[in-house]
Amino acid sequence: MYKKIFIAVDNSRHSDFCIEIGIDLSRKFGSSLVGCHVYDASLHQRRFRDMEKGLPPQYQDENVLQRQRDLHSTLINQGLKLISESYLDVFKKKCSEQAVPHESLLLEGKNYYEIIKEVNRNRYDLVILGALGLAAINENVIGSVCERVVRRIKTDVLVVKNRCLVGKVVIAVDGSMSSIAGVKSAINFAKSLNTKLVAVSVFDPHYHRVAFESIANVLSKEAGQVFRFKEQETLHEEIIDKGLAKIYQNHLDRANRMAKDAGVELDTVLMDGKPYDKILSYIKKENPSTLIIGRTGIHNTNGLDIGSTTENLLRLSPCNILLTGGNLEAKPDNMVDFSAFRMPVNVKDSTANSQEYQLNKNGSLGMVKSDKKKCNTAGIKRLVPVWTQEAQTQTEKIPSFVRGVVRKKIEEYAQEKGYQEITVNIVDEAKRLFIGKDTFHNKYE
């Protein structure tokens, strides 16, 4: 799993936690450790120059100043180097006592910049970094070095807030590639560290409710008649709320299957609300040792360094946080990885009432499993039905924030019925089945 681990060392309390955790992971995974400390002698030299004008008159002679500069530079360079080497000696001693393969690295320069450059230059599997450093004060929730490094590297990062990795580990699952990478890491943690795993998934239907209320407050009477607000609200409640719950439960089901295949027990929790708020409340209640979460979520686009939910939890969560999936390329928001979950589609024939199929990336339908007698449609391949221009035009009048979900439901209905083309009549059939004949007002007909 993690074969080469980078550990930032600065002699702080959190740095000691990092060393202990790194040694524990090394013993479990057979990893080699690289302890690194960065010191900045040039900073002190600049400060000395800044203070020269305030020195007493006897020190203002240029020859005297130059001697003082040279003396200060020598003392600072040698002193900082000796202190830094002492920090790394602590790391080396602890590793040697546990017979853990290790090496130390002393760098000079700006701390966060040199760490980023070193991690990006070499192929580390994991970076272990204290949430706070030597300069931390009580009001800090995360240090500036930690935040800057986390944002600028793609390697998995374990941000350490306490020394414990044993106990419960919580995985935030949203179906993104990063969260799936987190599930894989959690499974390895569970197998090696004997930790209990809980996957949590949070869907947020509340934004759309707030949007509806906002729309209602600004629409004129005439616009309200065109928009048919009440009908649209019903459409939202019937399709979006229930649909989101089903999608996120599917994400949890996939995580559960992955754990089961690896012989690991996994509990799952589905919640609705603001994701970071619900996850944070759960963490404070359950007190896990570690939260594993993807750097970015399901709405990531290429170039995003860290998602908003991850950022909030990184700052506010009291437990250790493992950020995963940084090396995965994002997909555009409108692409859905259907292989991430199984969608039940009823296909009736003469020998079975229903069968469960998996919708593949290319739109074809492949059988997943059957608890009944094999039906005649095994191995069926169905492309996503083609929309006629008239049917597309009919759905164009649906508000944009629900249009995609409605079209998806109509496509699923057409697939279930075996239709190869979606016409206006099929749209009418689907809308009567889902939300009643009158929910789509006559403007859509």
N, C-alpha and C positions, 0 to 999 in steps of 0.2 A: 504493500500500500504506500506508505511513506518511507522511502529508503534513504533519502538525504534531506536532513532537516536543518534549517537555519534558525538560530536563536539569538535575538538581540539581548546583549548583556550591558547593564549600566549600574549594577550594585544597588538597585532599588529593591523594595519589597516585592514588587511585581516581577522584577527580573529574576529574583530567587524562585518565585513560583514557576516561571518559564523554564528554568533549568531543571527543576524537579519533574515537571511534566514531560520535558524533552527526554530525560533519562528514562522515565516510565515508558514512553512510547518507543524509545530505542530498544528497550528490553523486550517489548511485546512484538514489535515489527522487524527487529533486526536492523534498525536504522543507524546510520552514522550521523553524528551531530557536528555542526560548525557553530561555535560560539563567536560572536562578533561584537566588538566595541569600537565606537567611533569617537575620537576626540578632536577638538577644533582649537589648535594653538593660535591660528591666525586671528581668531576673534579677540583673544587677550592682547595680542600685539596691536590691533586696531584701537582697542580701548585705551591702551597706554598712550598711544599717539593723541587720542582725543583729550587726555588729561594733561598733556605737557604744558599747555598754556597756563594751567593753574598751579604749576610747581613754584616753589620759592625762587627768588632772583638768582641765588647762587647756582641753580640748576639750569638757568636759561642760556648759558653759553653753549654754542653749538657742539663743541668738542665734548663737553660734559654730557650733553643730551645724548650724543651718539654712543658714549660709553654706557650710559644707563639703558639705552635701547638694546645694545648688544647683550648686556648683562641680563636684562629682563627677558629677552628672547631666548637666551640659553637656559635660564632657570625655568621658564614656562614650558619650553619644548621638552626638556629633560624631565621636569616634574610631572607634566601631564602624561608623558609616555610611561613613566614609572607607575603612576596611579592606575592608568589604563591596563597595564600589564598585571597589576595586582588584582583588578577586577576579573580578568581572564584566568588568573591563577585559581581563583575560587571555582570557576567553571571547570577547569581542568582537573582539579582535585576531586570534585564531586563525581565527575565522569570516571576517573581512574578508580575510585573506591567501588564503583558499581561495574567495573570492567566493560564500560561502554565505549565503542570506537568513536573518536572525536578528534577535532583539530580546532585551533583558535585562530582568529583573524583580527588584526589590529589595523584600523583605517584612520586616516587623518582627513578632516574636512567637515562639512556640514552634515550633522548626523542623519537626518532623514534622506538627504540626497545620496549620500554614500551607501546607505542601506539599499535604497531603490536600485542604484546602479549595480551593486553586487548581486542582488537577487535577480535582476533582469539579465545580467551577463552570464550567470551560471544556472544550471538546471537543478534547482531545488524543488522538492516535491511538496514541502510544507514550510511556512514561516511561522515561528512562534514569537509573539510580540506582546509585551505588557501593555495593558490599557493605559497605565500611567507610568511616569518615570520619576527620576530623583526630584524634579522641580514641581511635582504635583502639589496642589493645595486642596483643601477639603471640598471646595466648590466644583472642582473638575469632575467630569464624568468620563472623559477620554482625553488623553494627551494629544498635543499637536503633532508630535512625531508619529504616533500610532495612526492618527487620522490621515496624515499625508502619505504614509507608506501604503496603507490599505487602499487608498484611491489610485495609486500609481503602479501597482503590480497586479499581475493576473494569477500568480501562484495562490493555492489555498493558504489561508491565513487563520491561525488560531489566536484570537485576541484573549489574553489571560487576565481574569479579574480575581480568581482565587486559585488555590493550589490543587483543587480536587477535580479529578476526571471520573471517578467511580460514582455509581448511583445512576439516577435516571438521566437519559439523554433525549431531548425533544428535537424533532425534525420538523421544520416548516415546509409544507408541501403545497405547491400551487400548479403543478404540471409542467413547469418550465424545465429546460434542460439543466439549468443550474441546480434546481431543487432535486432532480433525479440524481445528479452527481452527489448531492448531499445524502440522499437515501443510501447510495452505495457506500459512502464513507461511514455512515452510521452503522450499517450492517457489519463492516469490518471492525468498528469500534466495539460493537456488541460481542462479536466472536472472540476478540482478543482481550478485552478489558472486562468482560462479564457485566456489561451494563444493560439496564432495562430501556427499551426503546418505545417512544410514543410519537406517532406522526400526527401533527395537527394541520388542519386546512381551514382557511377562513374565506368565505365568499361574502361579497359586499353588495347587497341589493339596495342599500339605503341611499346611495348616491342618486340612483334613478328616481327614488321617491322625492328626494330634495329637489331634483330637477323638475319633476312634475309640479310641485308646489310653487317653485319659482316661475314656471311658465304660466300657471294659473293666475298669478298675481299681476302679470304684465299683459296678458291677452285681452284685447278688446272684445266686446260682445260678438261683433261680426267675425273676428278671427277665431273666437272660441267655437262658433258654429261650424266654421270650416274645419278646424282642427279636431272637433268632436273629442274634447278632453276626457270625458268620462269613459268613452269607449277605448281610448288609448291607454288610460289608466288600468282598465280591466285587462287589456292585452298585455300590459307590462306584468301585472300580478300573476296572470295565468302562465305566461311563457318565461319571462326573464327570471322571476324569483325561483320558480320551481326548476327551471332549466339550469340556473347557476348552481343550485344545491346538488343537482344530479351530476353535473360536470365535476365539481370539486369532490364529491363522494367517489367518483371514478378515479380521480387522482390518488385518493387514499387507498382505494382497492388495488391500484397498480403497485403502490408502495408495499402493501400487504403481501401481494404475490411475490414481489422481489425478495422480501424478507423470508417468506415461507420456503421459497426455492433454495435459499441459503441456509435453511435450518435455524432461523432466528425468529423469536417471538416478537410480534409488533402489535401494540395497541394503537387505535386510531380515534381521533376526536375531530368532529366536524362542527364548526361554529359559524355564525353569521355576524357581521359587523365590520368595523374598521380593522383590517388585518393586524397592524402593529399593536393596536390597543388591546385586541382580544388575546393575541399571543403573549403580550407583556403581562396581562392580568393572569393568564394561565401559569406563566413562569413564576410569578410572585406567589401564587397559591401552591404550586406543586414543588417549587424549590429544586429544580434539576441542577446537575453539575454543569451541563453544557447545552447550548442551543446550536443546532446545525441549520444553516440557512444559506440559500443561494445568494451570490453577490447581487444579482439582479433577478427580477421576477418575470412573470408571464408576459408583461407588456414592455419588455426590454427592446431597445433598438440598438443597432451596432454603434459603439462609441460611448455608451453609458457606463460610467465607472462603478456606480453602486446605486441600487434601487432605494426608493424612499422608505419602504418598510424596513429594509435591512439597515439603513442609516439610523432610523429611529431606535431600532432594537439594539444596534451597536452602542448607542449612547446610553440608553436607559435600562437595558437588561442587567440585572445584578450577577448573572452567571457568565461563565466562559462562552465565547461565541466562535464557532468555526464557520468561516465564509468559504463557500465552495463554488466551483464552476466558472472560475475566471477565464479559463482558456477556451471556453465554448463560445462559438460564434452565435450571435443573436439571430433570430428570425424576425421578419417584419411582423407587426402586431396582428395583421389580418390573416396570418398563416396559422393553422391549427394542426398540431401533430396528432393525427387521429390514431396513430399506433400507440399513443400514450395511454389509451384506455379502450375498453371494449364497450360497444354500444349494443344493447339488446334490440334486435330487429325480428319481429315475428314473421315467419315465412311458413304459411300453412300448406299442407299437402295431405294426401290420403293416408299417410302412416304416422304422422306426428302432429301435435297441436302447434308446437313452436320450436324454433331452433335459435341458438345465439350465435351471432356472427360478429366478426371484427371488420371495421371499416378501415381499409388500408390507405396509405398515403396517396396512391394513384386513383382513389375513388372506388376501387373494386371492393367487393364484399366477400370475405373469406370466413369459413366456419371456424368457430372457436371451440365449442364443446357441445355435448348433448348428453342428457341423462336418460333419454328415451331411445327408442328404436331409431336407427339411422334413417333419415328421410331421403326422399328422392332428389332433394336439392343440394345434397352435400357437394362441396367444391364449387358452388355457384359463383359466378363472377358477374357483378353488376356495376356498370359505370354510373356516376352521378348523372341523373336525367338532364337532358338539354332543355333549357327554357325557350319558349317561343317569345317573340318580340312583344306580343300582346300581353302575355303573362308577366313579363318583366315590367312593362309599362304600368300594369295594374298595381304592382307592389312598390313602384317608385314613389307613390303618394304616401306610403307609410313613413313616419318620422325616421330620420337616419339612425338615431341611437337604438332603435329596436328592429330596423329593417333587416339587418343581417341575421338576427336570431329567428325572425319570422320565416325568412327564406330557407334557413337551415331546417326548420321544422317541416316546411312544405316538401323539401327535398327528401327528408327521411320518410315522410308519408308516401311520397311517390315511389321510393325504393321499396318500401314494404309491400306496396300494391303491384310492384313489377312494372310500373310505367317507365318508358324510356324517354318520354317527352313530357314536359310540364306545360299544360295549356291553361287557359283561363278557367275552363271547367274543373280542372284538377285543383286549381287554387281555391275555387269555391267549395269543392268537396272538403279540402283540408281545413278551411276556416270554419266550416260548419262543425266539423269533428272537434276541433280544438277549443273554440271559444263561442260557439253559437252563431247562428245566421246573422244576427243583428250587430255583432260586435264590430265588424268592419262595416263602416257606414257606406251608403250608396255611392259616395264619391270614389270608392275603390272599385266599384263594379263596372 
